[in-house]
Amino acid sequence: MKTFMIAVICALLPTMSLAEGCNHGKSTQVISCAAGTSYDADAKSCVPVSS
């Protein structure tokens, strides 16, 4: 019985940790650009601001 309970616990531990939630691909990053530049989503980089 003791071995069976250990096997059940070992089988459920990974499942329980995954149930906590996965943020893979759901988090957003804040992009900081230097003064005089802004982030261009198409270029995916900071580009100079033309005024």
N, C-alpha and C positions, 0 to 999 in steps of 0.2 A: 504494500500500500504506500509505503514511504517513497519508493522508487517511482511509482505511478504519479504521485503528487509532484515530485521534482520534475518529471518529464512534462507534466501539464504546465507547470510554472515556466519552464524553459521554452515551451512552445508558445506561450501567451505573451511573454515579455516583449518580443519584437513587435507584435501586433499592438500592444498597448502603447508602445513608444510612438508608433506611426499614428495612432489615434489622436495624439496630442496636436497634430496638425503639421502640414508641410507648407512652407512659404516659397518653395522653389518656383521661380518665375513670377511670383506675385508681388515681390517687393519693388519699390521704386527707389532710384538713387537720385540724390540731389546733385545737380551739376553746377559747379561754380565756374564762371568765366572771368577772365581778367577785365579790368576797367577798359571800356571802349570796345568790348566784344559782347556778343550774345550767342546763345546756343541755337544752332540751326538743326532742326530735327531731320531734315533731308540729308544734310551732310554729316550728321551725327558728330559734330564738333563745334567749337567756338569759332565764330567768324567775326571779322571787323564790322562795326556798325557804321554804315554810311549815312551822313546827315545832309 
